[in-house]
């Protein structure tokens, strides 16, 4: 079984500042992947960034970076230079790669980020 | 190119009615997933298809929920005798293939409200 915990229901950040959204996970899979998705008020899920459990370096995608600490089972998302358009729900998710079966994502409850002008 | 599309975008049903929700995945995508997202929660897995085969339906909450993908492309999620607790956004996602890392591309969802 896999579990994702996002402990921050809501976060505020000043425009142009950086913000960290927390995510911890639990899994018995030795090999797994961690994802972050953004969900604006329009409802679509937008993929932001991916980190594999065996990746040596933290993932980065433009203004997004993932602070992956495997021993602590954390995969925090860092957004640099926040923009007003970053205001949305952010979901951390994971999937396991070992064993048979499907490849569904397990999501956390999300963090609502509000960027203040 | 076209993304994942879902229809209808909004559906209001009276309790006890049957509903059918449609998902058109990205052309050529082998794997298709259905998720249910209750208000204020993250999406939860319902079922998974690889081509036309339903390989995992462990997330379907009851036998009132049924999904099919007969030709390996379009999928339909059917809910029989809807109940108020079925009210949620139903998200469909597709990927090129099932194994290893593959980004799941999500559709806009269908918001179901059961009165």
gemmi code that builds the backbone of each chain (N, CA, C; Angstrom):
import gemmi

chains = {
    "A": [
        ("UNK", (0.843, -1.190, 0.000), (0.000, 0.000, 0.000), (0.882, 1.244, 0.000)),
        ("UNK", (0.362, 2.270, -0.605), (1.099, 3.521, -0.684), (0.276, 4.619, -0.038)),
        ("UNK", (0.985, 5.575, 0.559), (0.291, 6.693, 1.191), (1.072, 7.970, 0.973)),
        ("UNK", (0.341, 9.028, 0.664), (0.914, 10.353, 0.498), (0.299, 11.278, 1.535)),
        ("UNK", (1.137, 12.045, 2.221), (0.649, 12.989, 3.219), (1.097, 14.404, 2.865)),
        ("UNK", (0.116, 15.280, 2.731), (0.386, 16.701, 2.538), (-0.231, 17.416, 3.729)),
        ("UNK", (0.594, 17.980, 4.577), (0.127, 18.505, 5.855), (-0.307, 19.965, 5.803)),
        ("UNK", (-0.104, 20.621, 4.678), (-0.444, 22.042, 4.568), (-1.719, 22.187, 3.743)),
        ("UNK", (-2.863, 22.399, 4.375), (-4.083, 22.573, 3.589), (-4.019, 23.819, 2.709)),
        ("UNK", (-3.388, 24.886, 3.229), (-3.292, 26.123, 2.470), (-1.984, 26.836, 2.760)),
        ("UNK", (-1.492, 27.522, 1.728), (-0.257, 28.293, 1.867), (-0.416, 29.621, 1.153)),
        ("UNK", (0.227, 30.655, 1.709), (0.260, 31.959, 1.052), (1.716, 32.299, 0.754)),
        ("UNK", (1.934, 32.951, -0.383), (3.282, 33.398, -0.736), (3.182, 34.732, -1.457)),
        ("UNK", (4.136, 35.567, -1.206), (4.189, 36.862, -1.882), (4.707, 36.637, -3.305)),
        ("UNK", (4.122, 37.365, -4.237), (4.588, 37.299, -5.618), (6.096, 37.518, -5.668)),
        ("UNK", (6.768, 36.720, -6.518), (8.203, 36.755, -6.754), (9.023, 36.058, -5.667)),
        ("UNK", (8.374, 35.622, -4.594), (9.084, 34.882, -3.565), (9.031, 33.383, -3.880)),
        ("UNK", (9.875, 32.620, -3.196), (9.868, 31.162, -3.333), (8.988, 30.543, -2.254)),
        ("UNK", (8.449, 29.374, -2.572), (7.595, 28.671, -1.609), (7.866, 27.175, -1.699)),
        ("UNK", (7.777, 26.506, -0.539), (7.964, 25.056, -0.478), (6.673, 24.385, -0.031)),
        ("UNK", (6.221, 23.433, -0.819), (5.031, 22.640, -0.483), (5.492, 21.261, -0.039)),
        ("UNK", (5.036, 20.854, 1.137), (5.537, 19.627, 1.751), (4.794, 18.381, 1.272)),
        ("UNK", (5.540, 17.296, 1.189), (4.969, 16.005, 0.835), (5.807, 14.907, 1.478)),
        ("UNK", (5.171, 14.032, 2.231), (5.832, 12.825, 2.719), (5.071, 11.625, 2.193)),
        ("UNK", (5.764, 10.508, 2.090), (5.151, 9.337, 1.490), (5.536, 8.087, 2.251)),
        ("UNK", (4.780, 7.051, 2.009), (5.078, 5.757, 2.608), (4.768, 4.682, 1.570)),
        ("UNK", (5.686, 3.771, 1.396), (5.497, 2.684, 0.448), (6.408, 1.526, 0.804)),
        ("UNK", (6.006, 0.326, 0.412), (6.852, -0.848, 0.579), (7.564, -1.204, -0.730)),
        ("UNK", (7.253, -0.472, -1.794), (7.907, -0.716, -3.078), (9.343, -0.226, -3.028)),
        ("UNK", (10.311, -1.043, -3.462), (11.695, -0.575, -3.501), (11.943, 0.426, -4.630)),
        ("UNK", (11.083, 0.392, -5.632), (11.226, 1.284, -6.776), (9.913, 2.023, -6.986)),
        ("UNK", (9.990, 3.324, -7.067), (8.751, 4.102, -7.163), (9.046, 5.452, -7.802)),
        ("UNK", (7.995, 6.142, -8.158), (8.117, 7.463, -8.738), (7.239, 8.450, -7.997)),
        ("UNK", (7.686, 9.669, -7.931), (6.945, 10.727, -7.239), (6.606, 11.832, -8.236)),
        ("UNK", (5.409, 12.331, -8.173), (4.908, 13.311, -9.127), (4.298, 14.492, -8.370)),
        ("UNK", (4.339, 15.634, -9.006), (3.564, 16.785, -8.552), (2.674, 17.258, -9.701)),
        ("UNK", (1.412, 17.503, -9.348), (0.438, 18.025, -10.299), (-0.143, 19.327, -9.753)),
        ("UNK", (-0.506, 20.201, -10.680), (-1.181, 21.459, -10.363), (-2.611, 21.374, -10.869)),
        ("UNK", (-3.557, 21.798, -10.048), (-4.952, 21.803, -10.461), (-5.533, 23.192, -10.255)),
        ("UNK", (-5.629, 23.980, -11.329), (-6.259, 25.308, -11.215), (-7.754, 25.161, -10.957)),
        ("UNK", (-8.399, 26.281, -10.760), (-9.833, 26.255, -10.475), (-10.637, 25.679, -11.640)),
        ("UNK", (-10.079, 25.697, -12.833), (-10.763, 25.118, -13.994), (-10.842, 23.594, -13.918)),
        ("UNK", (-10.024, 22.975, -13.092), (-10.182, 21.551, -12.810), (-9.196, 20.598, -13.456)),
        ("UNK", (-8.505, 20.994, -14.512), (-7.613, 20.038, -15.143), (-6.367, 19.813, -14.302)),
        ("UNK", (-5.826, 18.605, -14.353), (-4.604, 18.258, -13.638), (-3.426, 18.468, -14.581)),
        ("UNK", (-2.497, 19.319, -14.172), (-1.347, 19.655, -15.008), (-0.093, 19.067, -14.379)),
        ("UNK", (0.603, 18.218, -15.121), (1.837, 17.609, -14.629), (2.931, 18.668, -14.504)),
        ("UNK", (3.644, 18.650, -13.379), (4.703, 19.625, -13.150), (6.095, 18.998, -13.186)),
        ("UNK", (6.281, 17.909, -12.414), (7.631, 17.413, -12.218), (7.588, 15.977, -11.718)),
        ("UNK", (8.648, 15.217, -12.052), (8.738, 13.805, -11.681), (10.108, 13.512, -11.064)),
        ("UNK", (10.098, 12.637, -10.055), (11.344, 12.177, -9.423), (11.286, 10.665, -9.268)),
        ("UNK", (12.256, 9.961, -9.814), (12.348, 8.530, -9.620), (13.114, 8.220, -8.345)),
        ("UNK", (12.774, 7.108, -7.705), (13.378, 6.799, -6.416), (14.871, 6.519, -6.513)),
        ("UNK", (15.334, 6.150, -7.690), (16.764, 5.858, -7.851), (17.516, 6.977, -8.548)),
        ("UNK", (16.817, 8.069, -8.842), (17.500, 9.211, -9.460), (18.490, 9.800, -8.466)),
        ("UNK", (19.689, 10.067, -8.951), (20.739, 10.575, -8.070), (20.575, 12.049, -7.770)),
        ("UNK", (20.001, 12.769, -8.717), (19.867, 14.206, -8.535), (18.400, 14.591, -8.376)),
        ("UNK", (18.184, 15.687, -7.672), (16.833, 16.217, -7.546), (16.345, 16.737, -8.891)),
        ("UNK", (15.089, 16.491, -9.175), (14.512, 16.922, -10.451), (14.269, 18.428, -10.463)),
        ("UNK", (14.449, 19.016, -11.630), (14.122, 20.427, -11.818), (13.424, 20.596, -13.159)),
        ("UNK", (12.445, 21.504, -13.182), (11.728, 21.837, -14.415), (11.383, 23.312, -14.356)),
        ("UNK", (12.234, 24.126, -14.980), (11.977, 25.561, -14.963), (11.987, 26.103, -13.543)),
        ("UNK", (10.868, 26.713, -13.138), (10.779, 27.294, -11.795), (10.462, 26.253, -10.717)),
        ("UNK", (10.241, 25.006, -11.135), (9.899, 23.953, -10.179), (11.117, 23.072, -9.895)),
        ("UNK", (11.298, 22.761, -8.653), (12.310, 21.790, -8.271), (11.754, 20.906, -7.170)),
        ("UNK", (12.277, 19.701, -7.112), (11.793, 18.739, -6.141), (12.918, 18.447, -5.162)),
        ("UNK", (12.680, 18.710, -3.899), (13.650, 18.445, -2.846), (13.384, 17.035, -2.319)),
        ("UNK", (14.109, 16.063, -2.868), (13.882, 14.651, -2.586), (14.843, 14.184, -1.506)),
        ("UNK", (14.282, 13.749, -0.371), (15.081, 13.208, 0.719), (14.563, 11.799, 0.997)),
        ("UNK", (15.237, 10.830, 0.369), (14.746, 9.454, 0.382), (14.686, 8.871, 1.785)),
        ("UNK", (15.703, 9.127, 2.594), (15.744, 8.553, 3.943), (14.600, 9.084, 4.802)),
        ("UNK", (14.208, 10.312, 4.548), (13.114, 10.917, 5.304), (11.770, 10.685, 4.623)),
        ("UNK", (11.800, 10.074, 3.439), (10.583, 9.832, 2.659), (9.818, 11.131, 2.436)),
        ("UNK", (10.556, 12.119, 1.962), (9.903, 13.380, 1.651), (10.245, 13.813, 0.228)),
        ("UNK", (9.314, 14.516, -0.379), (9.466, 14.962, -1.770), (8.800, 16.325, -1.891)),
        ("UNK", (9.427, 17.321, -1.326), (8.831, 18.653, -1.300), (9.014, 19.376, -2.623)),
        ("UNK", (7.993, 20.114, -3.016), (8.030, 20.917, -4.236), (8.436, 22.341, -3.878)),
        ("UNK", (9.421, 22.841, -4.606), (9.847, 24.225, -4.430), (9.498, 25.006, -5.692)),
        ("UNK", (8.748, 26.076, -5.527), (8.418, 26.960, -6.643), (9.185, 28.254, -6.417)),
        ("UNK", (10.008, 28.601, -7.355), (10.783, 29.840, -7.223), (10.057, 30.971, -7.957)),
        ("UNK", (10.315, 32.186, -7.535), (9.784, 33.388, -8.210), (8.295, 33.232, -8.499)),
        ("UNK", (7.496, 33.069, -7.441), (6.062, 32.815, -7.592), (5.381, 33.871, -8.457)),
        ("UNK", (4.412, 33.391, -9.236), (3.613, 34.256, -10.102), (2.143, 34.124, -9.712)),
        ("UNK", (1.358, 35.138, -10.061), (-0.062, 35.091, -9.720), (-0.734, 33.853, -10.308)),
        ("UNK", (-0.279, 33.432, -11.468), (-0.846, 32.250, -12.114), (-0.514, 30.943, -11.421)),
        ("UNK", (0.335, 30.995, -10.412), (0.660, 29.783, -9.653), (-0.410, 29.466, -8.621)),
        ("UNK", (-1.337, 30.375, -8.387), (-2.410, 30.123, -7.426), (-3.257, 28.948, -7.916)),
        ("UNK", (-3.299, 27.887, -7.128), (-3.979, 26.651, -7.529), (-3.844, 25.637, -6.404)),
        ("UNK", (-4.481, 24.467, -6.620), (-4.250, 23.310, -5.750), (-3.057, 22.547, -6.288)),
        ("UNK", (-2.229, 22.048, -5.387), (-1.064, 21.263, -5.776), (-1.144, 19.903, -5.102)),
        ("UNK", (-0.987, 18.865, -5.924), (-1.079, 17.499, -5.434), (0.238, 16.768, -5.624)),
        ("UNK", (0.649, 16.100, -4.572), (1.770, 15.179, -4.623), (1.191, 13.782, -4.870)),
        ("UNK", (1.871, 12.989, -5.689), (1.367, 11.656, -6.008), (2.535, 10.699, -6.190)),
        ("UNK", (2.233, 9.407, -6.076), (3.280, 8.419, -6.295), (2.706, 7.176, -6.944)),
        ("UNK", (3.588, 6.379, -7.532), (3.224, 5.075, -8.035), (4.407, 4.138, -7.838)),
        ("UNK", (4.110, 2.876, -7.616), (5.151, 1.884, -7.460), (5.459, 1.236, -8.797)),
        ("UNK", (6.679, 0.709, -8.934), (7.098, 0.085, -10.178), (7.333, -1.416, -10.050)),
        ("UNK", (7.280, -1.920, -8.842), (7.551, -3.342, -8.697), (6.247, -4.102, -8.552)),
        ("UNK", (6.250, -5.337, -8.911), (5.068, -6.159, -8.779), (4.139, -6.026, -9.959)),
        ("UNK", (3.230, -6.934, -10.039), (2.284, -6.934, -11.145), (1.133, -6.001, -10.837)),
        ("UNK", (0.353, -5.754, -11.864), (-0.841, -4.963, -11.628), (-0.824, -3.638, -12.326)),
        ("UNK", (-1.613, -2.758, -11.859), (-1.811, -1.487, -12.527), (-0.785, -0.475, -12.060)),
        ("UNK", (-0.882, 0.682, -12.631), (0.128, 1.705, -12.414), (-0.508, 3.016, -11.996)),
        ("UNK", (-1.528, 2.855, -11.183), (-2.268, 4.063, -10.821), (-1.456, 4.935, -9.889)),
        ("UNK", (-1.812, 6.187, -9.885), (-1.226, 7.153, -8.973), (-2.016, 7.187, -7.671)),
        ("UNK", (-1.275, 7.310, -6.572), (-1.877, 7.561, -5.264), (-1.604, 9.017, -4.929)),
        ("UNK", (-2.663, 9.773, -4.656), (-2.549, 11.212, -4.437), (-2.678, 11.565, -2.963)),
        ("UNK", (-2.057, 12.714, -2.595), (-2.336, 13.319, -1.313), (-3.600, 14.165, -1.381)),
        ("UNK", (-3.908, 14.834, -0.274), (-5.121, 15.640, -0.217), (-4.940, 17.015, -0.823)),
        ("UNK", (-3.705, 17.387, -1.093), (-3.455, 18.642, -1.776), (-3.166, 19.809, -0.853)),
        ("UNK", (-2.529, 20.824, -1.432), (-2.259, 22.092, -0.762), (-2.748, 23.215, -1.656)),
        ("UNK", (-3.553, 24.094, -1.097), (-4.027, 25.240, -1.880), (-3.046, 26.388, -1.717)),
        ("UNK", (-2.422, 26.769, -2.828), (-1.456, 27.862, -2.817), (-2.111, 29.136, -3.319)),
        ("UNK", (-1.936, 30.187, -2.561), (-2.431, 31.504, -2.974), (-1.256, 32.459, -3.063)),
        ("UNK", (-1.091, 33.077, -4.229), (-0.004, 34.030, -4.444), (-0.562, 35.439, -4.277)),
        ("UNK", (0.061, 36.183, -3.410), (-0.412, 37.536, -3.077), (0.370, 38.568, -3.881)),
        ("UNK", (-0.333, 39.496, -4.542), (0.381, 40.519, -5.335), (1.195, 41.458, -4.450)),
    ],
    "B": [
        ("UNK", (-1.612, 19.058, -30.421), (-2.482, 17.912, -30.631), (-3.571, 17.859, -29.610)),
        ("UNK", (-4.568, 17.024, -29.841), (-5.704, 16.926, -28.943), (-5.293, 16.209, -27.671)),
        ("UNK", (-5.813, 16.688, -26.565), (-5.567, 16.046, -25.288), (-6.677, 15.071, -24.975)),
        ("UNK", (-6.754, 14.679, -23.710), (-7.818, 13.803, -23.240), (-9.102, 14.629, -23.136)),
        ("UNK", (-10.173, 14.127, -23.698), (-11.434, 14.846, -23.580), (-12.449, 13.983, -22.837)),
        ("UNK", (-13.344, 14.662, -22.132), (-14.368, 13.975, -21.365), (-15.702, 14.661, -21.612)),
        ("UNK", (-16.749, 13.848, -21.624), (-18.081, 14.415, -21.773), (-19.095, 13.594, -20.993)),
        ("UNK", (-20.136, 14.245, -20.479), (-20.304, 15.696, -20.441), (-19.361, 16.322, -19.427)),
        ("UNK", (-19.216, 17.618, -19.445), (-18.395, 18.276, -18.437), (-19.140, 18.365, -17.106)),
        ("UNK", (-20.442, 18.502, -17.192), (-21.276, 18.587, -16.002), (-22.492, 17.675, -16.190)),
        ("UNK", (-22.848, 16.996, -15.101), (-24.006, 16.122, -15.154), (-24.738, 16.215, -13.832)),
        ("UNK", (-26.029, 16.495, -13.912), (-26.875, 16.489, -12.731), (-27.836, 15.321, -12.871)),
        ("UNK", (-27.882, 14.479, -11.860), (-28.754, 13.307, -11.894), (-29.603, 13.258, -10.631)),
        ("UNK", (-30.791, 12.752, -10.782), (-31.622, 12.505, -9.612), (-31.206, 11.173, -9.006)),
        ("UNK", (-31.302, 11.094, -7.716), (-30.929, 9.855, -7.033), (-31.703, 8.681, -7.623)),
        ("UNK", (-30.951, 7.645, -7.959), (-31.572, 6.462, -8.541), (-31.414, 6.363, -10.052)),
        ("UNK", (-31.030, 7.465, -10.681), (-30.832, 7.442, -12.138), (-29.497, 6.789, -12.488)),
        ("UNK", (-29.424, 6.282, -13.699), (-28.163, 5.764, -14.227), (-27.478, 6.864, -15.030)),
        ("UNK", (-26.137, 6.911, -14.965), (-25.387, 7.891, -15.744), (-24.250, 7.187, -16.475)),
        ("UNK", (-23.822, 7.807, -17.579), (-22.693, 7.293, -18.352), (-21.751, 8.444, -18.645)),
        ("UNK", (-20.506, 8.270, -18.309), (-19.493, 9.295, -18.500), (-18.483, 8.784, -19.519)),
        ("UNK", (-18.130, 9.663, -20.454), (-17.294, 9.235, -21.569), (-15.894, 9.837, -21.484)),
        ("UNK", (-14.916, 9.062, -21.905), (-13.531, 9.534, -21.952), (-12.927, 9.185, -23.306)),
        ("UNK", (-12.380, 10.201, -23.978), (-11.619, 9.997, -25.209), (-10.149, 10.223, -24.904)),
        ("UNK", (-9.342, 9.176, -24.827), (-7.925, 9.372, -24.498), (-7.159, 9.942, -25.685)),
        ("UNK", (-5.925, 10.278, -25.428), (-5.048, 10.719, -26.513), (-4.834, 9.537, -27.461)),
        ("UNK", (-4.908, 9.825, -28.753), (-4.787, 8.775, -29.755), (-3.480, 7.998, -29.581)),
        ("UNK", (-3.601, 6.685, -29.556), (-2.415, 5.845, -29.429), (-2.030, 5.508, -28.010)),
        ("UNK", (-2.687, 6.126, -27.050), (-2.370, 5.816, -25.657), (-2.973, 4.476, -25.272)),
        ("UNK", (-2.122, 3.614, -24.755), (-2.511, 2.249, -24.445), (-3.269, 2.163, -23.126)),
        ("UNK", (-2.797, 2.918, -22.146), (-3.344, 2.793, -20.791), (-4.338, 3.904, -20.503)),
        ("UNK", (-5.386, 3.538, -19.782), (-6.426, 4.502, -19.427), (-6.841, 4.272, -17.989)),
        ("UNK", (-6.977, 5.352, -17.255), (-7.315, 5.298, -15.837), (-8.552, 6.155, -15.578)),
        ("UNK", (-9.361, 5.728, -14.623), (-10.448, 6.542, -14.092), (-10.153, 6.823, -12.620)),
        ("UNK", (-10.377, 8.080, -12.233), (-10.224, 8.502, -10.846), (-11.489, 9.229, -10.413)),
        ("UNK", (-11.750, 9.183, -9.124), (-12.863, 9.926, -8.527), (-12.283, 10.960, -7.573)),
        ("UNK", (-12.701, 12.213, -7.726), (-12.197, 13.267, -6.865), (-13.352, 13.924, -6.128)),
        ("UNK", (-13.471, 13.614, -4.852), (-14.495, 14.251, -4.019), (-14.068, 15.676, -3.705)),
        ("UNK", (-15.014, 16.488, -3.337), (-14.753, 17.907, -3.070), (-13.704, 18.064, -1.977)),
        ("UNK", (-12.652, 18.817, -2.281), (-11.618, 19.084, -1.296), (-10.637, 17.951, -1.064)),
        ("UNK", (-10.681, 16.930, -1.913), (-9.802, 15.776, -1.751), (-8.941, 15.578, -2.996)),
        ("UNK", (-7.956, 14.714, -2.872), (-7.193, 14.325, -4.039), (-7.915, 13.239, -4.811)),
        ("UNK", (-7.551, 13.045, -6.071), (-8.182, 11.977, -6.857), (-7.887, 10.604, -6.260)),
        ("UNK", (-8.868, 9.723, -6.386), (-8.688, 8.341, -5.937), (-8.944, 7.404, -7.098)),
        ("UNK", (-8.087, 6.409, -7.211), (-8.129, 5.458, -8.310), (-9.418, 4.649, -8.304)),
        ("UNK", (-9.976, 4.477, -9.491), (-11.149, 3.624, -9.656), (-10.792, 2.352, -10.433)),
        ("UNK", (-10.284, 2.540, -11.667), (-10.045, 1.383, -12.504), (-9.021, 1.708, -13.579)),
        ("UNK", (-8.445, 0.641, -14.174), (-7.352, 0.784, -15.139), (-7.547, -0.169, -16.301)),
        ("UNK", (-7.326, 0.327, -17.500), (-7.383, -0.463, -18.721), (-6.033, -0.420, -19.428)),
        ("UNK", (-5.678, -1.558, -19.966), (-4.580, -1.602, -20.928), (-5.193, -2.107, -22.225)),
        ("UNK", (-5.217, -1.241, -23.213), (-6.018, -1.499, -24.429), (-7.464, -1.767, -24.002)),
        ("UNK", (-8.046, -2.874, -24.443), (-9.446, -3.130, -24.091), (-9.587, -3.929, -22.803)),
        ("UNK", (-8.487, -4.385, -22.255), (-8.542, -5.230, -21.066), (-8.578, -4.394, -19.790)),
        ("UNK", (-9.558, -4.687, -18.961), (-9.645, -4.032, -17.661), (-8.802, -4.832, -16.680)),
        ("UNK", (-7.617, -4.334, -16.387), (-6.662, -5.097, -15.586), (-6.816, -4.886, -14.087)),
        ("UNK", (-7.462, -3.807, -13.718), (-7.598, -3.539, -12.290), (-8.866, -2.733, -12.074)),
        ("UNK", (-9.771, -3.270, -11.290), (-10.991, -2.521, -10.941), (-11.160, -2.482, -9.434)),
        ("UNK", (-10.052, -2.587, -8.744), (-10.088, -2.663, -7.281), (-10.587, -1.390, -6.622)),
        ("UNK", (-10.537, -0.263, -7.327), (-10.959, 0.990, -6.730), (-12.429, 1.318, -6.903)),
        ("UNK", (-13.139, 0.534, -7.682), (-14.568, 0.794, -7.882), (-15.279, 0.608, -6.549)),
        ("UNK", (-16.023, 1.614, -6.093), (-16.579, 1.576, -4.732), (-17.711, 0.580, -4.517)),
        ("UNK", (-18.404, 0.222, -5.578), (-19.493, -0.740, -5.417), (-19.813, -1.369, -6.764)),
        ("UNK", (-20.676, -2.369, -6.741), (-21.045, -3.015, -8.000), (-21.987, -2.148, -8.827)),
        ("UNK", (-22.294, -0.954, -8.345), (-23.086, -0.037, -9.181), (-22.200, 0.665, -10.211)),
        ("UNK", (-20.894, 0.566, -10.015), (-19.940, 1.202, -10.923), (-19.413, 0.173, -11.917)),
        ("UNK", (-19.418, 0.574, -13.165), (-18.986, -0.326, -14.227), (-18.259, 0.485, -15.289)),
        ("UNK", (-17.132, -0.026, -15.780), (-16.384, 0.676, -16.818), (-16.068, -0.269, -17.952)),
        ("UNK", (-15.982, 0.287, -19.145), (-15.645, -0.524, -20.312), (-14.840, 0.289, -21.298)),
        ("UNK", (-14.102, -0.433, -22.127), (-13.285, 0.175, -23.178), (-13.208, -0.843, -24.319)),
        ("UNK", (-14.318, -1.086, -24.973), (-14.463, -2.248, -25.858), (-13.496, -2.307, -27.034)),
        ("UNK", (-13.078, -1.172, -27.548), (-12.198, -1.186, -28.720), (-10.815, -0.641, -28.397)),
        ("UNK", (-10.552, -0.493, -27.115), (-9.221, -0.047, -26.719), (-8.964, 1.429, -26.906)),
        ("UNK", (-10.021, 2.197, -27.149), (-9.807, 3.650, -27.249), (-10.760, 4.359, -26.281)),
        ("UNK", (-11.947, 4.718, -26.746), (-12.919, 5.406, -25.895), (-13.331, 4.518, -24.733)),
        ("UNK", (-13.511, 5.141, -23.575), (-13.962, 4.406, -22.398), (-15.206, 5.068, -21.835)),
        ("UNK", (-16.057, 4.255, -21.231), (-17.258, 4.751, -20.584), (-17.313, 4.250, -19.150)),
        ("UNK", (-17.547, 5.161, -18.238), (-17.780, 4.810, -16.834), (-19.281, 4.955, -16.584)),
        ("UNK", (-19.890, 3.884, -16.163), (-21.325, 3.888, -15.913), (-21.586, 3.719, -14.424)),
        ("UNK", (-22.493, 4.510, -13.932), (-22.910, 4.408, -12.534), (-24.407, 4.152, -12.524)),
        ("UNK", (-24.785, 3.043, -11.945), (-26.200, 2.680, -11.878), (-26.794, 3.131, -10.541)),
        ("UNK", (-28.064, 3.487, -10.588), (-28.804, 3.838, -9.367), (-27.992, 4.808, -8.511)),
        ("UNK", (-27.677, 5.958, -9.105), (-26.795, 6.916, -8.438), (-27.311, 7.297, -7.050)),
        ("UNK", (-26.343, 7.560, -6.172), (-26.630, 7.995, -4.816), (-25.873, 9.295, -4.555)),
        ("UNK", (-26.273, 10.004, -3.513), (-25.687, 11.316, -3.250), (-24.178, 11.229, -3.027)),
        ("UNK", (-23.716, 10.146, -2.450), (-22.276, 10.032, -2.192), (-21.464, 9.820, -3.469)),
        ("UNK", (-22.157, 9.617, -4.593), (-21.454, 9.496, -5.878), (-21.082, 10.867, -6.439)),
        ("UNK", (-21.606, 11.925, -5.839), (-21.291, 13.276, -6.314), (-19.801, 13.535, -6.172)),
        ("UNK", (-19.174, 13.857, -7.292), (-17.716, 14.039, -7.337), (-17.342, 14.464, -8.746)),
        ("UNK", (-16.064, 14.764, -8.913), (-15.518, 14.948, -10.255), (-14.863, 13.637, -10.664)),
        ("UNK", (-15.194, 13.167, -11.852), (-14.625, 11.923, -12.362), (-13.598, 12.277, -13.430)),
        ("UNK", (-12.362, 11.907, -13.151), (-11.233, 12.242, -14.019), (-10.779, 11.009, -14.787)),
        ("UNK", (-10.466, 11.229, -16.024), (-9.898, 10.183, -16.876), (-8.473, 10.595, -17.228)),
        ("UNK", (-7.569, 9.628, -17.274), (-6.182, 9.899, -17.640), (-5.684, 8.806, -18.565)),
        ("UNK", (-4.755, 9.160, -19.431), (-4.181, 8.146, -20.315), (-2.665, 8.298, -20.382)),
        ("UNK", (-2.009, 7.196, -20.685), (-0.567, 7.195, -20.890), (-0.241, 6.334, -22.113)),
        ("UNK", (0.945, 6.562, -22.639), (1.357, 5.826, -23.836), (1.392, 4.340, -23.558)),
        ("UNK", (1.964, 3.969, -22.416), (2.031, 2.566, -22.035), (1.983, 2.472, -20.538)),
        ("UNK", (1.833, 1.269, -20.019), (1.590, 1.146, -18.589), (2.817, 1.091, -17.725)),
        ("UNK", (3.908, 0.560, -18.250), (5.051, 0.314, -17.396), (5.998, 1.481, -17.288)),
        ("UNK", (6.906, 1.405, -16.406), (7.947, 2.405, -16.141), (7.339, 3.778, -15.918)),
        ("UNK", (8.129, 4.787, -16.098), (7.612, 6.127, -15.868), (6.855, 6.599, -17.093)),
        ("UNK", (5.634, 6.935, -16.923), (4.869, 7.560, -17.992), (3.950, 8.596, -17.385)),
        ("UNK", (4.112, 9.824, -17.822), (3.236, 10.878, -17.351), (1.806, 10.550, -17.710)),
        ("UNK", (0.921, 10.690, -16.760), (-0.493, 10.519, -17.016), (-1.077, 11.859, -17.427)),
        ("UNK", (-1.717, 11.858, -18.586), (-2.362, 13.058, -19.101), (-3.832, 13.010, -18.705)),
        ("UNK", (-4.278, 14.047, -18.011), (-5.636, 14.056, -17.483), (-6.577, 14.854, -18.375)),
        ("UNK", (-7.820, 14.406, -18.393), (-8.875, 15.167, -19.007), (-9.419, 16.215, -18.051)),
        ("UNK", (-10.358, 17.039, -18.508), (-10.892, 18.121, -17.670), (-11.848, 17.635, -16.590)),
        ("UNK", (-12.281, 16.385, -16.693), (-13.175, 15.825, -15.697), (-14.646, 16.037, -16.010)),
        ("UNK", (-15.468, 15.192, -15.411), (-16.917, 15.357, -15.431), (-17.365, 15.570, -13.992)),
        ("UNK", (-18.029, 16.699, -13.761), (-18.544, 16.961, -12.420), (-19.958, 16.405, -12.316)),
        ("UNK", (-20.116, 15.378, -11.490), (-21.414, 14.732, -11.296), (-22.030, 15.222, -9.993)),
        ("UNK", (-23.248, 15.697, -10.092), (-24.009, 16.105, -8.906), (-25.270, 15.252, -8.843)),
        ("UNK", (-25.433, 14.547, -7.741), (-26.612, 13.701, -7.553), (-27.513, 14.352, -6.521)),
        ("UNK", (-28.726, 14.658, -6.950), (-29.673, 15.358, -6.066), (-30.552, 14.381, -5.300)),
    ],
}
model = gemmi.Model(1)
for chain_id, residues in chains.items():
    chain = gemmi.Chain(chain_id)
    for i, (resn, *xyz) in enumerate(residues, 1):
        res = gemmi.Residue()
        res.name, res.seqid = resn, gemmi.SeqId(i, " ")
        for name, pos in zip(("N", "CA", "C"), xyz):
            atom = gemmi.Atom()
            atom.name, atom.element = name, gemmi.Element(name[0])
            atom.pos, atom.b_iso = gemmi.Position(*pos), 0.0
            res.add_atom(atom)
        chain.add_residue(res)
    model.add_chain(chain)
structure = gemmi.Structure()
structure.add_model(model)
structure.setup_entities()
